Amino acid sequence: MKEEAWRFNESFLFGILKVIWDNLGYPSSKYFSTLVARDFLDFLKKKISLDNMSVEEALNSVTKFFVDSGIAKAISVEMRKNDVIVNVEGCIYNSVDSKLANQVKAPIFVCPLVNVLMGIVEHKTDLMGEFGPVEIKDSKCNLIFDLYPKKTKIHV
């Protein structure tokens, strides 16, 4: 993508996230932002044939796609019983996160990559995810999404 096109997309994404944050605050922003980029999962299901894979195979295939596509330099995913740990290095969205943190003083409450991975887990299991703690340092993000049975109410 050309530099100008990316800058436009970056500005657009920042603006949308700022509006969500300014109007809904943290709990609602965190909840609704899990839907960001979920429609990309439909594209990936067709491109990679995710339906015939286990959840772990699907997560690994999608992270490979993100790296091969230049969306991130490296991604690792570890699915555990109650959560999924995602480590991302060199993500193209880091600049948006930094801008939100510095200009709006908003915590990181959305990650399109994690949303897609969360969508895979929800599609292939009886679990649902909720965006958890995020740590960003030197263009590396360490993210966790917590897993709950789909019938559990997690939002107040």
Secondary structure, DSSP 8 states (H G I E B T S, - for coil): --HHHHHHHHHHHHHHHHHHHHHHHHHHHHHHGGGTTTTHHHHHHHHHTGGGS-HHHHHHHHHHHHHHTTS-SEEEEEE-SSEEEEEEES-TTHHHHHHIIIII-------HHHHHHHHHHHHHSSEEEEEEEEEEETTEEEEEEEEEETT-----
